[in-house]
Amino acid sequence: MESLAEFDAALTAHHGHGLAGFRIQSVDLTARTLALLAADTAGAVFLGCPMEPDAAAKIRADGALVFPPVPHLPFDPYRGTLYSPAELFEGLAAGYEHTPDARSYAWFQQTKSDGDIFSSMLRSIHDDAVSDALDEQLVGARVVGVMGGHAMARGTREYRGAAVLGRTLAREGFTVATGGGPGAMEAANLGAYAAPFDDAMLDSALQLLAAEPSFRPSVSAWARAAFEVRTKWPRGGTSVGIPTWFYGHEPPNAFANAIAKYFANATREDGLLARSNAGVVFLPGAAGTVQEIFDNATPNYYESRGTPTPMVLVDRAHWTKRFPAWPLLQALAEERPMAARVALVDSVADAPDALARLSR
């Protein structure tokens, strides 16, 4: 249960039978003291639920497991939902360093250097809760992952191409999922956000964003430009961003409406690729994108997730000359079922057709 309404409904439905087997996750129960005192909570688990001391003592005496909220954290380790841009960037007006996103990164840096086992446990609980929320978000979705470098600047031809790709995929009914950061990732999420509007909206948004081409030197100015777009064109399309505080110097972008932010990068990387059930488009990138290509190729090679999913690499010169991942990918795919699921295209405009062809 992840809401007060669900908790109230369960109390009504199971009156006289108790809440054994229920998990109540990050629900504020401070206004439900009388209900908790009257209910049989033996066998229930309460994860990060604020409640009055009398209620907490009673349900512990019942035999319930109570994992109390942890004070003074910049995040909720038991959260039941994904993050929103507004939540991560709350307080941006005073500067990015005051936001929950920046404070969570600072906490991570400090506790990682301390080697505090309690903090590492909290990070694990948080990441598991985020994975659960992500699965709930994507039930029934056809997810296409869009991977690419964080250095792709706003205002460039490449950034515009990635945005048009995201818009095209969203209009075709796919859920766009990215690594949730700046550059190519932001562009693809922006495109999905622009999908419900006319084509001119994206052109105008790109022009507005170009005034702050990078999150360096100022994350605050970069993020404010994104929120200006969101304010000017509210209620945009949906997409998912899956960033990490492991690379916390790279801020999340504000165009993914649902953000699954992790502390553990390995969990984040594998989860993003595993959930891209309709394929992955790899835009030009460097080490991180090369890693993602082969992280995705491995389960396709062994068919450990079932039928291989499409992989489309964009920019022939980039993937054959600068970072020659394509020849190795071809060699791995040879004489295996995944051979019919990989493609190299010259332009980002060719990616949707290639994805469709590989999906047949």
Secondary structure, DSSP 8 states (H G I E B T S, - for coil): --SHHHHHHHHHHTTTT--TT-EEES---TT-HHHHHHS--TT-EEES----HHHHHHHHHHT-EEE---TT-SS-TT--S-B-HHHHTTTGGG-GGGSHHHHHHHHHHHHHHHT-HHHHHHHHHHHHHHHHHHHHHTTT--EEEEE--TT--TTSHHHHHHHHHHHHHHHTT-EEEE--SSTHHHHHHHHHHHTTS-HHHHHHHHHHHTTS--SSS-HHHHHHHHHHHHHHS-S----EE--BGGGTTS---SS-SEE--BS-HHHHHHHHHHT-TT-EEE-S-SHHHHHHHHHHHHHHHHTTTSS---EEEE-HHIIIIIS-HHHHHHHHHTTSGGGGGEEEESSGGGHHHHHHHHH-
